[in-house]
């Protein structure tokens, strides 16, 4: 490639980007908007689930159990009732998502050492919250059982003697904040959208406006054209990466334990692959609207659903798990979370880096080859 011609193509594209200030502003606002939307709206933490209580026992033992629920950060006792009808209305109207029903013989069975069944009704219309609430309630029940274990069935137990203490520790994400997992993954979404919005229309725009014939008549080679076209958008993508990093750290307080240079280096591999993929579609389809839609369908949707960004790959059907292996964002999101939360380096992420390098190289070759075919 001739450096002078490459610089001229890049300068021409930079001028076009600066003149189209609306697209430039949108491309810089995308990381801000996506981080705000995903960071605040996509919150999978379970906190203060509204709970209604029907205490039929009304004894110190039942009150002790209610205190355990009230003292938990996961449940919020909104009110107590003395009939099932009120529970039914609260669950149907959404006033409560959980109902705790303590039987009449609760204290008597505890004193006898018998097993006690406590009813927990959960609104299953929100399956995710219901599953989390059920698991947390089960843990509280196990802790309560452990507190009573070993006590004689014939010896009365004082409620004050029941002391329940749970000690746990989560590595890498100690507070189990879903934002710490979601916000790094947004970087992959941002890069894919930048590629689908910008590079997928660059060459197609040249064909539609008729300026492609003028470029072909110049000494500019196909390699100089594709690299010159991508250069401005690569700079915009890096700027978006920096914006995402700053917002994630200072707005959402996402911990960063890894190497910043490694993050930007590996991000450049994924960004390059995504940009050249968008450029390949622009060359292949030669229509701006069609290329943009194809980039969104083939880039954004797989990244959102099949990369492990929101939905765990292990929970997917087998055929979708197999398809996810050809989604580059799967490896990039693993890299982001590994660098952000675990602080690991290439000794752990080496395979993912190789996959992204191959992806970037393959997209460059495809874009170059198809541009040569179109020119010829």
C-alpha positions in Angstrom: 0.0 0.0 0.0 1.1 3.5 -0.8 1.1 5.6 2.4 0.3 8.8 0.5 -2.8 7.3 -1.2 -3.9 5.6 2.0 -3.7 8.9 3.8 -5.6 10.6 1.1 -8.5 8.1 1.3 -8.5 8.3 5.1 -8.6 12.1 5.0 -11.4 12.0 2.5 -13.4 9.8 4.8 -12.6 11.9 7.8 -14.0 15.0 6.0 -17.2 13.1 5.1 -17.6 12.0 8.8 -17.1 15.6 10.0 -19.5 17.0 7.5 -22.1 14.4 8.5 -22.2 15.8 12.0 -25.5 14.1 12.9 -24.1 10.6 12.4 -21.0 11.6 14.3 -22.9 12.9 17.3 -25.1 9.8 17.2 -22.1 7.5 17.1 -20.6 9.2 20.1 -23.9 9.2 22.0 -24.5 5.5 21.5 -22.2 4.3 24.3 -23.7 6.8 26.7 -27.3 5.8 25.8 -26.6 2.1 25.8 -24.8 2.2 29.1 -27.6 4.1 30.7 -30.3 1.8 29.3 -28.5 -1.4 30.1 -26.9 -0.3 33.3 -30.1 1.0 34.9 -32.9 -0.9 33.1 -31.3 -4.3 32.8 -30.9 -4.9 36.5 -31.1 -8.6 37.5 -30.4 -8.0 41.2 -33.1 -9.1 43.5 -33.8 -6.5 46.2 -36.7 -5.6 48.4 -39.3 -7.9 46.8 -42.7 -6.9 48.1 -43.9 -9.6 50.5 -47.2 -10.1 52.3 -47.4 -12.3 55.4 -50.2 -14.4 56.9 -49.1 -15.5 60.3 -51.6 -18.1 61.5 -49.4 -19.1 64.4 -48.7 -15.7 65.9 -46.1 -16.9 68.3 -42.6 -15.8 69.1 -41.3 -18.6 66.8 -43.3 -17.4 63.8 -42.3 -13.8 64.5 -38.7 -14.9 64.5 -39.1 -16.4 61.0 -40.8 -13.2 59.8 -37.9 -11.2 61.3 -35.5 -13.2 59.2 -37.4 -12.3 56.0 -37.7 -8.7 57.0 -34.0 -8.5 57.9 -33.0 -9.9 54.5 -32.2 -7.4 51.8 -34.1 -9.5 49.3 -37.6 -9.3 50.8 -39.7 -6.3 52.0 -42.7 -7.0 54.2 -45.3 -4.6 52.9 -48.1 -5.7 55.3 -49.6 -8.6 57.2 -53.0 -10.1 56.7 -55.3 -12.7 58.3 -57.0 -14.2 55.2 -56.2 -15.8 51.9 -58.4 -13.5 49.9 -56.2 -10.5 50.6 -53.2 -12.6 49.6 -54.9 -13.5 46.3 -55.8 -9.8 45.6 -52.2 -8.6 46.4 -50.6 -11.2 44.0 -53.1 -10.6 41.2 -52.8 -6.8 41.4 -49.0 -6.9 41.6 -48.9 -5.2 45.0 -46.9 -8.2 46.3 -44.8 -10.8 44.5 -44.3 -13.1 47.4 -46.7 -14.3 50.1 -45.4 -16.0 53.3 -48.0 -18.2 55.1 -47.1 -19.7 58.5 -49.4 -22.5 59.7 -51.2 -22.6 63.0 -49.1 -25.5 64.4 -45.8 -23.9 63.5 -44.6 -23.4 67.1 -46.0 -26.7 68.3 -44.1 -28.7 65.7 -40.9 -26.9 66.5 -41.3 -27.7 70.2 -41.9 -31.3 69.3 -38.9 -31.4 66.9 -41.1 -32.2 63.9 -40.5 -30.9 60.4 -42.4 -27.7 59.7 -43.9 -26.8 56.3 -44.2 -23.1 55.6 -46.1 -22.1 52.5 -44.5 -19.6 50.1 -46.6 -18.3 47.2 -44.7 -16.5 44.4 -46.0 -14.6 41.4 -44.6 -16.7 38.5 -45.5 -14.2 35.8 -42.0 -12.8 36.3 -40.1 -16.0 36.0 -36.6 -14.6 36.7 -37.7 -12.8 39.9 -39.7 -15.8 40.9 -36.8 -18.1 40.6 -34.5 -15.9 42.5 -37.0 -15.3 45.3 -37.7 -19.0 45.6 -34.0 -19.8 45.9 -33.4 -17.1 48.5 -36.4 -18.2 50.5 -35.1 -21.8 50.3 -31.8 -20.6 51.7 -33.5 -18.8 54.5 -35.4 -22.0 55.3 -32.2 -24.0 55.3 -30.5 -21.6 57.6 -33.5 -21.7 60.0 -33.4 -25.5 59.9 -29.6 -25.4 60.7 -30.3 -23.1 63.6 -32.8 -25.6 65.1 -30.7 -28.7 64.3 -29.5 -30.7 67.2 -32.1 -29.3 69.6 -34.2 -31.8 71.6 -37.7 -32.4 70.3 -39.1 -32.4 73.9 -37.2 -29.4 75.2 -38.8 -26.0 74.6 -36.6 -23.7 72.5 -36.5 -20.0 73.3 -36.8 -17.8 70.3 -34.0 -15.6 71.7 -31.7 -18.7 71.6 -32.2 -19.1 67.8 -29.3 -17.2 66.2 -28.9 -17.5 62.5 -25.8 -16.3 60.8 -24.8 -16.8 57.2 -21.3 -16.2 56.0 -20.6 -16.2 52.3 -18.1 -14.8 49.9 -18.4 -14.4 46.1 -15.1 -14.0 44.2 -14.6 -11.4 41.5 -18.0 -9.8 42.1 -18.3 -9.6 45.9 -21.5 -7.7 46.0 -23.1 -9.8 43.2 -24.1 -6.7 41.3 -25.5 -7.5 37.9 -24.2 -4.2 36.6 -20.6 -5.3 37.1 -21.3 -8.1 34.6 -23.6 -6.2 32.2 -21.7 -2.9 31.8 -18.5 -4.5 30.4 -20.5 -6.5 27.9 -22.1 -3.3 26.6 -18.7 -2.4 25.0 -19.2 -5.3 22.6 -22.7 -4.1 21.8 -21.4 -0.6 21.2 -18.7 -1.7 18.8 -21.1 -3.9 16.8 -23.6 -1.1 16.4 -20.9 1.4 15.4 -19.8 -1.1 12.7 -23.4 -1.7 11.5 -24.2 2.0 11.5 -21.1 3.4 9.9 -18.9 1.0 7.8 -21.8 -1.0 6.4 -22.8 2.1 4.3 -19.4 3.5 3.3 -18.7 1.6 0.0 -22.4 1.3 -0.7 -22.7 5.1 -0.5 -19.9 5.4 -3.1 -21.8 3.1 -5.5 -25.1 4.8 -5.0 -23.7 8.3 -5.5 -21.6 7.3 -8.6 -18.3 8.3 -7.0 -17.0 4.7 -7.0 -16.3 4.9 -10.7 -14.1 7.9 -10.1 -12.2 6.1 -7.3 -11.7 3.1 -9.6 -10.2 5.3 -12.3 -7.5 6.5 -9.9 -4.3 4.5 -8.9 -5.9 3.7 -5.6 -5.7 -0.1 -4.8 -8.4 -2.1 -3.2 -6.3 -2.5 0.0 -5.7 1.2 0.2 -9.4 1.9 -0.2 -10.7 -0.5 2.4 -8.1 0.5 5.0 -8.5 4.2 4.3 -12.3 3.8 4.6 -12.1 2.0 7.9 -9.5 4.3 9.6 -11.9 7.1 10.7 -14.4 4.6 12.1 -11.7 2.8 13.9 -10.8 6.1 15.6 -14.5 6.7 16.5 -14.8 3.1 17.8 -11.7 3.7 20.1 -13.2 6.9 21.3 -16.5 5.1 22.1 -14.5 2.5 24.0 -12.9 5.2 26.1 -16.3 6.8 26.8 -17.7 3.4 27.8 -14.7 2.7 30.1 -15.1 6.1 31.8 -18.8 5.9 32.3 -18.6 2.3 33.6 -16.0 3.2 36.1 -17.2 6.6 37.3 -20.9 6.4 36.9 -21.7 2.7 37.6 -18.6 2.0 39.8 -17.7 -1.1 37.9 -14.4 -2.4 39.2 -11.5 -2.7 36.8 -8.8 -5.1 38.0 -6.9 -5.9 34.8 -4.5 -4.2 32.4 -5.9 -1.2 30.6 -3.4 -1.6 27.6 -4.4 -5.2 27.2 -8.1 -4.2 27.2 -7.6 -1.7 24.4 -5.4 -4.0 22.4 -7.8 -6.9 22.5 -10.7 -4.5 21.9 -9.0 -3.3 18.8 -9.0 -6.9 17.4 -12.8 -7.2 17.9 -13.4 -3.7 16.6 -11.3 -4.3 13.5 -13.2 -7.5 12.7 -16.6 -5.8 13.2 -15.6 -2.8 11.1 -14.4 -5.0 8.2 -17.4 -7.2 8.5 -19.6 -4.1 8.0 -17.4 -3.0 5.1 -17.7 -6.5 3.6 -21.5 -6.3 3.7 -21.3 -2.8 2.2 -19.2 -4.1 -0.7 -21.2 -7.2 -1.2 -24.7 -5.7 -1.2 -24.0 -2.2 -2.7 -27.1 -0.7 -1.1 -26.9 1.4 2.1 -30.2 0.5 3.6 -29.8 -3.2 2.8 -26.3 -3.3 4.1 -27.2 -1.5 7.3 -30.1 -3.9 8.0 -28.0 -7.0 7.2 -25.3 -5.8 9.6 -27.8 -5.3 12.4 -29.4 -8.7 11.8 -26.1 -10.6 11.5 -24.1 -8.6 14.0 -26.2 -7.0 16.6 -28.8 -9.7 17.3 -26.3 -12.6 17.6 -24.2 -10.4 19.9 -27.2 -9.6 22.1 -28.6 -13.1 22.3 -25.9 -15.7 21.7 -22.8 -14.2 23.2 -23.6 -14.7 26.9 -24.1 -11.0 27.4 -27.6 -11.4 29.0 -28.5 -15.1 28.7 -26.2 -17.8 30.0 -24.9 -20.0 27.1 -25.0 -23.0 29.4 -28.8 -22.7 29.7 -29.4 -22.6 25.9 -30.4 -25.7 23.8 -27.5 -27.6 22.4 -27.9 -26.4 18.8 -27.8 -22.8 20.0 -24.7 -23.5 22.1 -23.0 -24.9 19.0 -24.0 -21.8 16.9 -22.6 -19.5 19.7 -19.1 -20.7 18.9 -19.1 -18.8 15.6 -20.2 -15.6 17.3 -17.1 -13.5 17.8 -18.7 -11.5 20.6 -18.9 -14.6 22.7 -15.1 -14.5 23.0 -14.9 -10.8 23.3 -17.3 -10.6 26.2 -15.4 -13.4 28.0 -12.3 -11.2 27.5 -14.0 -8.1 28.9 -15.3 -9.8 32.0 -12.0 -11.6 32.5 -10.0 -8.3 32.4 -12.6 -6.2 34.3 -13.6 -8.5 37.1 -10.9 -11.2 37.3 -7.9 -9.2 36.3 -6.5 -12.0 34.2 -4.1 -11.7 31.2 -3.2 -13.5 28.1 -2.2 -16.6 30.0 -5.9 -17.1 30.5 -7.4 -15.2 27.5 -4.8 -16.3 24.9 -7.2 -18.6 23.1 -9.9 -15.9 22.9 -7.3 -13.4 21.6 -6.3 -15.9 18.8 -9.9 -16.4 17.8 -10.5 -12.6 17.6 -7.2 -12.2 15.6 -8.4 -14.9 13.1 -11.8 -13.2 12.9 -10.2 -9.8 12.2 -7.9 -11.3 9.6 -10.7 -13.2 7.9 -12.9 -10.1 7.6 -10.1 -8.1 6.1 -9.5 -10.8 3.5 -13.2 -11.1 2.7 -13.6 -7.3 2.3 -10.5 -7.1 0.1 -11.4 -10.0 -2.1 -14.9 -8.9 -2.7 -13.9 -5.3 -3.5 -11.4 -6.6 -6.1 -14.2 -8.8 -7.6 -16.6 -5.8 -7.7 -14.0 -3.5 -9.3 -13.1 -6.1 -11.9 
